[in-house]
Amino acid sequence: MRRDLIYTDGQDIKGFLSENKSMFEEVLLQHAANVRDKIEEIKLVGNINLLGNAVKLVLMVVEERRDDVIAFGNQEGIAWAKTSLTLSFKLEWVQAIRKTLWEFLYEYDHFTEDQADRERFFTMENKVNELIDEFFKGFFISYSEYKDKLIEQQTKLVENLSVPIIPVSPNISILPLIGTIDSYRASIIEEKVLFEIGKKRVEILILDLSGIAEMDHEAIQNFLKLLDGVNMMGCRTVITGLSPKIVREIVNMDISFGQKAETKGTLEQAMQDYMKLFDASRSDIQSNV
């Protein structure tokens, strides 16, 4: 029995825990060796008061406030997900809370001389463990949902950035592509390109592939489908910057662009040719007016 704990006759468990809050926090830190040295860092990084929240949780648990425990778990999950903190710290912390709470419940029973009531003990054990499990379940679900949503938002942002269609005139746009094009990225490019052509009424789309390092066979097939879709929307396609490696891949696959697209050696060459056409067309319109 801990002789330094404070107990008042008739005191309920909530009062006992509140009265011995400092001792509870001290014992808790002893059980969470890895987290102990991170307390201030976690508070600074995520504005999360681990000790204060631990006391708040155990008081909810001993009062059997199930809805509050679940809501608090959800709240903690989102707060934790907003930081770069690992789940291993949280798991250790929750287990330390559980262990510390049971030690204090044991001491409380000694003070109240209820330790012989075995049925009462096991009933309390089930309730306490169940509520702490509910807290962690709520924490983990909200943590996972927040992270999944964040990943989805970042993925959409990357997808949009990976298809940068740049208008250079009212009817001419450039799509410079860089990196590696796999089948997934090819499908994203197709979706975005067709949408932008319809939205901006693009008549000539210059696809610059000078920054493409590699295209697999499936990506090339999808690329040909993209050219078909562009043509069906009444837009002419000009391809520039084909690397020798990609050209060899296309030749080995016995594929030809045919009437699907025109090719130019460089983006600069294509821009010079088509901007001349644009300027000539604009001059004709102005002279007719």
N, C-alpha and C positions, 0 to 999 in steps of 0.2 A: 504494500500500500504506500502511496506517495504521501509523505507527511507534510509536503509543502503545498498540497492542494487545499483549497478553501471550500468548506461545505457548511451550509446553514440548515438546521433541522427543518424538515418540510419542504426543502428546496426542490423544485422540479429539475429535470435534466437540462432544459434550456437555460435556466438560471445558473445551474452548476457550470455549464460550458461557458456562459458569458462571464461568470465570476472568475474563471480560470483561463480566460482568453490568451493571455501572454504565455502561460505554460503550454497551452494547446499548440500555439504557433511554434514554440521552441521544440517540442517533441516532433511536430510535423516536419520541421526542417532537418531533424536528425534522421528521419526515415526517407527523406528525399535528397540524398547526397549529391546527385548530379544536377538537380534543379536548384539546390541551395545557393550555389555560386552564380546562378543566372537570374536571381530574383530581381536585382536592380536593372539588369540589361533588359529583361522581359518587360519591366515596367516602363523603361525608356523607349523601347522599340515599339511595343504594342499598346502602351498605356493600360496595361493589365496588372491589377493589384492581386497577385496570387494569394498572398496571406489573407487579405481582407475578404476575397471571394471564397476562400476555403472555409472561413468561419461562417460566412453567409450561407454557404451550401449546407454545412452540417446542422445549422439551426433549422433550415427548411426541412431537412431529412428527419430530425428528431420530432418535429412538429407534424410530420407526415403531410406536408403541403405538396402533394404530387404534381399538380398543375404548375406550381411555381418552380419546382425542381426541373421539370421538362423545359419550361420557358427559359429558365436560367441556363440550361445546357445549350439550347439553341443560340442564345445570346453569346455565350462563351465561344461556341463553335465559329460563329461569324467573326468575332473579335480575333480569334486565333488565326483564322484563314487569311485575314488581312495582313498578316506578318509573314516573315520567312522562318518562323519558329517551327521545329519539327514536332510531329505527333508523339514521338518517343518521350519527350519531356512531359507532355500532358498526361500520357499514360502512367508514367512514374508518379506524377503528382497526384492523380486520382487514387492510385493504389495506396500512396502514403496517407492520403486523407482518410481512406477507408480503415487502414490499420490504426491510425492515431485515434479515430473516433471510437473504435472498439476498445482500445486501451482505456479511454476515458469513461466509456459506458461500464466497463469492468470495475473501475475505481468508484464510480457512482453507486454501483450495486453494493460495494463494500460499505460505503457510508450509510446507505439506506438499509443494509442487512437483508437485501432481496436476492442475494446470490444463490440461495437454495431453491428459488422458484424456477425450476428448469423449464417448465412450459412457457412461462413469461419470457425467459431468456431467448428461447428458440423463436418465439413469435416476433420478438424485437429484431432478432438477427435476420429473419426473412424480410421484414419490412425495410430495415436499413439497407441491406444489400440490394434489394429490389430497387429502391429509390436512387441509390448511387449508380446502379446500372442504367436506370432510366435517364439520369443526368448525362452519363457518358454516351448513351445511344443518341440522345438529342444533340449533344455536342458533335458527335461524329457525323450525323446526317447533315446538320446545317453546315459543318465544315466542308464536307464533300460537295454539297450542292453549290456552295459559294465558289469553291475552287473550280468545279466543272463549268459554272457560268462564266467565270473569269477566263478560263481556257477557251471557251467557245467564243467569247468576245475578242480575245487576242487572235484566234484563228481567223475570224471574219476580217479583222483589221489587216492581217497579213495577206489574206486572199485578195482584198481590195488593192493593197499596195503592190501585189504581184502582177496586177493587170492595169498598168498606168497608161490609159489611152489619152494621148495628148492631141488636142485640136490645133492645127496650124493654119487653117482657113475654115470658112463656113462649111466646106464639104470634103476637106482632106484631114485625116487624123493619122497619128503615128502610134504604133504599139511597140516600144522597145522592150525586148525580153532578155533577161539575164539568168544565169545559173543553169540548173538542170531541170528539164521538163519530163516529169513522169506522167503516168496515165491520170493520176488524181489531179495534178496541176493542170494538165491539158483540158480536163473536163471543166475546171473552174474558169480557165481562159475562154473556152467556148461559150459558156453561159454569160460571162461578163461582156465579151465582145459583141455577141448578137444583141444583147440588151442595149448597149451603148450605140450600136449602129441604128437601131430602131428609134432610140430616144433622140439622137443628135442628127439623124438623117445623113449619115456619112456616105459619101459616094465613092471615095477612094481611101482604102486603109493600107498604110505602109507597115508591114510587119518586119521589124529589124531584128534579125537573129544573130547579130555579130557577138552578142554577149552570152550566147547559149553554149555551154560546155558539152552537153550530151543530151541526146533524145533516144529513149529506148524504142523498140519496134512498135509497141502498143501506143506510145505517145505519138509516133509518126502517123499511125493509122488515124488516131483521134485528130491530129493536125489536119489531115486530108478532109476529114468530116467537117472540120471548122471552115475550110475553104469552100466546101459545098454549101454550107449554111450561109456564109457571107455572100456568095454569088446569088443564092436564092432570094436574098434581101435586096438585090439590085446594087450591090456594092462591089467595086473592083478591088482586087487584092494585089499588092506589090510586095514581093519578098526580097529583102536585102540582107547581106552579111552572112550568107550560108557558108559554114566552115567546111573544109575538105572532109573532115571526119563525118559530118552529118550528110554531106553529099554522097560519100561512099555507102553509108547506111541506106540511103534512099535508092541508090543504084543497085545495091545488092538485093534489095527487096523488090526490084523490077517495077518500081513505081515512077510515074511521071506526073508532074503537075498538070500537063496538058493545057487545057483552056481555063483551068481553075485559078491560075495566078500568073502574073508576070514577074520575072526575076531581074534584079539589078545588082551590080557588084557591091555597091556601098549605099548607105543611107544618104550621103551627100549627093550622089549621082541621081537618086530617085527624087530627092527634094528639088534639085535644080530643074529636072525635066518636068515635074508635075506643077511646080510653082510657076514655070513659064506658061504652061497651059492655063493655069488659073488666072494669071495676069492678062493673058491674051483674051480669055473669055470675058473677064471683067471690062477690058477695053472695048470689046465688041458691044457689050451691053450699054456702056456709057455713050458710045458713038450713036447707037440706035436711038437712045433717049434724046 
